[in-house]
Amino acid sequence: MNGPIILVQAASRAWSGAPDWCMNEIDGRPVVAITIENGLKEFPDADIRIVAPEFDKGGRLDDLPAMFPDNKISVYYGFDASPLDRMIAALEGFADETLVLRVDGLHFGWLPKHGTAMLESANLNQLDCMKMPDDFPIQLTSDVYRLSALKKASALLGELPSAGIFRVHPKFFMLKNPDNFKCSHFTDYPPVSDTWLKACRKIAEGVYVEGRMLVGKNEGIKAGDQLTFHYELALDFITPQTEMLDCACGPGYGARILSGKAASVIAADLDEETVKNEASSSANPDNLSFQTADVTELSFENNSFDAVTSFETVEHVDPVPYFAEMHRVLRPGGFLILSTPQNILGHIPVNFQHLREFSIDEITELASKHFTIHKIIGIKQGRVIFPDDSKGQNTFMVCQKSE
């Protein structure tokens, strides 16, 4: 009996333009090879097709089939900005009713048994797409697609203004259009053991080697760039009079975005070398300065800022002093604008740099002890958001200090 078709999304660069972690090496092999190996344990006869952007042709991904000489592994290159069209092209010659599993090359902890169950459910219920819950740990996920649905989605997207983000994440276009697609979330999954979460966390020590992604060092593709998206969303809560702090600023790419609208921005990070390098950059405008700071013990006076941005930070620290400090340095009526991974199994986050990840209820409860919650957006993936839907892979939250 033939195994399933598995499409593995892989690239040397992430959507932000930074190096993609799926190409980091563990024991001499890129992470994507571990993702493939994980699938082969459940599906030794699978037809595994690595789908990669055209710009990676001739690179390290070419070496992957030789790492698995006894298995059916191939690589397709094309469509830099459209994984949707990349998947369709990689499946040329297959019947439209074909069901495929898709997994991101970085998702080394994915659970192939979930994939088996989703394929069976999609076949039984004639589904076009099936995916894990939106707030399930992203590194453990896979999706199921029907080829005819992929083709239909590509045709319907056409020249829609939102086409770019949905060509990156077509499952959300399908879920958003129930009149055209029959989709479902896979909610009847067996419990994920702490043992597996801990094993994935151990692997992650060789995966997430950069504390802050090197955004802005290479050209990114906007439709999938979530890191920059956080700062763009924050601009709605900033005025030309805003004096603000950007916590855990990394190399300052976001602080420079903010400085284009705010009156002044202090960009703060715990890493002294990063602060030293960026503080001397000729790219800094006059209203931007850099400073070393610990977000749980800030040196600023009470009521120093009108707004604080803090993206992908709270998961790295003790949230109790974090929220207390954010509240202390904000002026009455000021905004704390944060983002953090959203995870219903966040007690053992796969990313070893994270002390804890939070479900939407958990992070809301923590923030509400100090702030009024002004707005919550559940970022599904990349830049995909649905109005009034707080579930997602990432939480964007705007908190306001009482007047």
MARMIDO-675891 format. One record per residue (C-alpha): residue in one letter; x, y, z. Coordinates in steps of 0.02 Angstrom, whole numbers, padded with zeros to 5 digits, always signed. Example, Ala and Ser with C-alpha at 12.3 -4.5 7.8 and 13.67 -1.06 7.14 Angstrom:
// residues 2
a+00615-00225+00390/s+00684-00053+00357/
This chain:
// residues 403
m+00000+00000+00000/n+00068+00171-00048/g+00094+00300+00088/p+00020+00475+00086/i+00090+00624-00007/i+00174+00741+00115/l+00221+00917+00063/v+00358+00992+00171/q+00370+01182+00163/a+00552+01236+00177/a+00659+01387+00135/s+00827+01464+00180/r+00745+01631+00224/a+00593+01667+00332/w+00459+01788+00274/s+00543+01928+00372/g+00701+01905+00268/a+00797+01832+00416/p+00879+01660+00402/d+00748+01524+00424/w+00775+01413+00575/c+00726+01257+00477/m+00899+01263+00397/n+00993+01267+00563/e+01097+01110+00586/i+01077+00976+00719/d+01207+00838+00713/g+01259+00893+00539/r+01084+00895+00465/p+00962+01039+00440/v+00809+01042+00552/v+00697+01006+00402/a+00781+00834+00391/i+00720+00795+00568/t+00545+00848+00515/i+00554+00727+00368/e+00625+00588+00476/n+00484+00611+00601/g+00357+00584+00461/l+00447+00430+00395/k+00428+00342+00563/e+00240+00340+00536/f+00239+00339+00345/p+00393+00245+00280/d+00315+00232+00107/a+00264+00414+00096/d+00294+00518-00060/i+00379+00668+00023/r+00396+00824-00082/i+00494+00972-00016/v+00414+01129-00085/a+00534+01275-00084/p+00546+01449-00161/e+00636+01473-00325/f+00773+01575-00240/d+00832+01417-00150/k+00864+01317-00308/g+01042+01252-00310/g+01060+01272-00121/r+01067+01156+00027/l+00892+01089+00003/d+00958+00995-00149/d+01052+00881-00029/l+00899+00818+00065/p+00847+00673-00050/a+01021+00597-00032/m+01000+00596+00157/f+00856+00472+00136/p+00915+00356-00005/d+00788+00221+00038/n+00638+00337+00035/k+00543+00437-00095/i+00602+00615-00068/s+00602+00753-00200/v+00618+00943-00206/y+00512+01066-00303/y+00564+01248-00324/g+00454+01393-00379/f+00338+01539-00335/d+00441+01633-00205/a+00292+01727-00132/s+00156+01595-00151/p+00164+01429-00058/l-00012+01398-00123/d+00041+01397-00305/r+00201+01306-00256/m+00098+01163-00183/i-00013+01153-00336/a+00136+01146-00454/a+00221+01013-00348/l+00066+00903-00366/e+00055+00911-00555/g-00014+00751-00628/f-00115+00699-00476/a-00305+00683-00477/d-00399+00834-00412/e-00475+00733-00269/t-00303+00688-00200/l-00279+00726-00015/v-00108+00781+00046/l-00026+00815+00213/r+00070+00978+00227/v+00196+01016+00363/d+00314+01162+00389/g+00498+01113+00383/l+00523+01195+00553/h+00387+01089+00634/f+00506+00952+00691/g+00387+00904+00831/w+00236+00872+00719/l+00129+00722+00764/p+00106+00607+00613/k-00030+00509+00703/h-00131+00670+00702/g-00098+00676+00515/t-00164+00499+00493/a-00324+00542+00587/m-00348+00702+00488/l-00325+00613+00322/e-00453+00483+00373/s-00577+00616+00431/a-00552+00721+00274/n-00582+00569+00165/l-00735+00511+00263/n-00815+00683+00271/q-00759+00746+00099/l-00666+00893+00175/d-00565+01016+00075/c-00453+01062+00221/m-00423+01006+00399/k-00306+01083+00527/m-00262+01081+00711/p-00345+01211+00826/d-00278+01386+00797/d-00199+01395+00970/f-00117+01222+00966/p+00074+01232+00982/i+00130+01276+00806/q+00284+01163+00804/l+00172+01010+00827/t+00052+01045+00684/s+00015+00983+00509/d-00129+01018+00388/v-00229+00918+00261/y-00280+00987+00091/r-00377+00923-00058/l-00290+00968-00222/s-00452+01027-00303/a-00475+01149-00157/l-00300+01218-00178/k-00335+01250-00362/k-00503+01329-00323/a-00426+01441-00190/s-00293+01501-00312/a-00425+01543-00442/l-00539+01633-00318/l-00399+01737-00244/g-00360+01812-00413/e-00319+01994-00384/l-00404+02013-00214/p-00319+02142-00103/s-00288+02007+00028/a-00225+01879-00097/g-00045+01888-00037/i-00074+01831+00142/f-00191+01691+00088/r-00069+01627-00042/v+00048+01605+00106/h-00085+01527+00218/p-00225+01458+00106/k-00307+01359+00246/f-00372+01520+00323/f-00445+01578+00158/m-00538+01413+00149/l-00598+01425+00328/k-00656+01603+00297/n-00760+01549+00146/p-00875+01407+00202/d-00987+01430+00049/n-00844+01375-00062/f-00746+01255+00048/k-00788+01120+00174/c-00662+01133+00315/s-00642+01078+00495/h-00526+01091+00644/f-00459+00928+00714/t-00513+00940+00896/d-00531+00756+00940/y-00344+00729+00958/p-00268+00620+01094/p-00178+00709+01237/v-00001+00765+01198/s+00116+00693+01330/d+00232+00802+01432/t+00368+00678+01381/w+00347+00726+01198/l+00341+00912+01238/k+00502+00895+01338/a+00586+00796+01198/c+00540+00931+01072/r+00602+01065+01191/k+00769+00975+01200/i+00783+00969+01010/a+00740+01155+01005/e+00903+01196+01094/g+00989+01170+00926/v+00851+01254+00826/y+00814+01425+00901/v+00992+01486+00908/e+00955+01671+00879/g+00873+01762+01024/r+00802+01891+00904/m+00780+01855+00720/l+00891+01960+00606/v+00748+02055+00530/g+00792+02187+00403/k+00960+02110+00356/n+00886+02029+00199/e+00737+02073+00092/g+00578+01999+00163/i+00409+01956+00087/k+00277+02063+00171/a+00130+01943+00155/g+00205+01824+00283/d+00308+01940+00394/q+00227+01933+00566/l+00369+02016+00661/t+00350+02180+00567/f+00160+02162+00571/h+00162+02183+00761/y+00240+02354+00745/e+00124+02405+00604/l-00027+02361+00711/a+00046+02462+00854/l+00053+02621+00749/d-00136+02638+00766/f-00111+02678+00951/i+00030+02802+00931/t+00020+02988+00891/p+00153+03119+00848/q+00148+03168+01031/t+00182+02993+01100/e+00338+02968+01205/m+00369+02782+01207/l+00477+02634+01255/d+00509+02482+01145/c+00555+02337+01262/a+00662+02192+01201/c+00698+02290+01043/g+00831+02174+00973/p+00920+02256+00826/g+00796+02400+00826/y+00704+02367+00662/g+00536+02395+00748/a+00592+02544+00850/r+00641+02630+00688/i+00465+02600+00621/l+00391+02676+00778/s+00507+02827+00772/g+00429+02877+00607/k+00269+02922+00697/a+00305+02944+00884/a+00381+03099+00964/s+00520+02995+01041/v+00568+02812+01060/i+00686+02731+01184/a+00733+02559+01118/a+00784+02445+01262/d+00859+02270+01262/l+00945+02159+01390/d+01086+02115+01268/e+01224+02243+01295/e+01315+02203+01133/t+01158+02226+01029/v+01121+02393+01113/k+01300+02452+01089/n+01300+02408+00904/e+01130+02481+00864/a+01153+02639+00967/s+01297+02689+00853/s+01205+02650+00691/s+01195+02790+00564/a+01018+02730+00523/n+00949+02802+00686/p+00840+02959+00676/d+00861+03098+00803/n+00709+03043+00905/l+00773+02865+00934/s+00895+02810+01068/f+00953+02641+01134/q+00975+02582+01312/t+01013+02421+01405/a+00866+02368+01515/d+00786+02221+01603/v+00598+02221+01574/t+00565+02152+01748/e+00670+02287+01833/l+00670+02446+01731/s+00774+02599+01780/f+00645+02726+01719/e+00545+02837+01835/n+00362+02806+01869/n+00243+02873+01735/s+00382+02898+01606/f+00296+02845+01445/d+00134+02865+01348/a+00154+02693+01269/v+00262+02538+01285/t+00281+02407+01150/s+00342+02236+01203/f+00335+02104+01069/e+00380+01921+01099/t+00446+01963+01273/v+00332+01907+01415/e+00358+01722+01373/h+00544+01743+01415/v+00522+01813+01591/d+00422+01801+01752/p+00256+01882+01702/v+00217+01950+01877/p+00358+02080+01890/y+00346+02107+01701/f+00168+02171+01707/a+00201+02268+01867/e+00347+02361+01784/m+00250+02395+01625/h+00112+02472+01730/r+00234+02573+01836/v+00325+02660+01693/l+00167+02703+01597/r+00074+02866+01622/p-00110+02860+01668/g-00209+02817+01512/g-00052+02748+01428/f-00047+02590+01321/l+00050+02429+01342/i+00053+02347+01170/l+00118+02169+01176/s+00125+02008+01078/t+00164+01832+01134/p+00144+01655+01067/q-00030+01587+01100/n-00024+01407+01160/i-00151+01294+01246/l-00007+01180+01298/g+00108+01320+01354/h+00159+01241+01521/i+00303+01160+01424/p+00340+01272+01274/v+00438+01190+01134/n+00547+01345+01114/f+00676+01318+01251/q+00706+01507+01266/h+00528+01528+01329/l+00491+01501+01514/r+00305+01488+01482/e+00182+01518+01341/f+00002+01568+01372/s-00172+01527+01313/i-00281+01677+01275/d-00368+01656+01444/e-00204+01645+01538/i-00124+01801+01464/t-00287+01898+01483/e-00298+01854+01667/l-00118+01908+01698/a-00136+02074+01606/s-00304+02113+01686/k-00226+02122+01859/h-00147+02288+01808/f-00234+02348+01650/t-00398+02365+01559/i-00391+02258+01403/h-00424+02378+01260/k-00403+02259+01113/i-00355+02078+01077/i-00311+02009+00906/g-00277+01826+00875/i-00149+01818+00736/k-00183+01654+00648/q-00016+01645+00559/g+00091+01774+00472/r-00025+01924+00447/v-00190+01830+00447/i-00318+01899+00568/f-00507+01882+00579/p-00608+02022+00662/d-00675+01977+00835/d-00579+01812+00839/s-00450+01805+00979/k-00389+01628+00943/g-00228+01610+00848/q-00046+01558+00848/n+00001+01728+00919/t-00086+01852+01035/f-00077+02039+00999/m-00146+02135+01148/v-00172+02319+01187/c-00185+02355+01374/q-00226+02525+01449/k-00177+02596+01618/s-00318+02678+01713/e-00329+02869+01706/
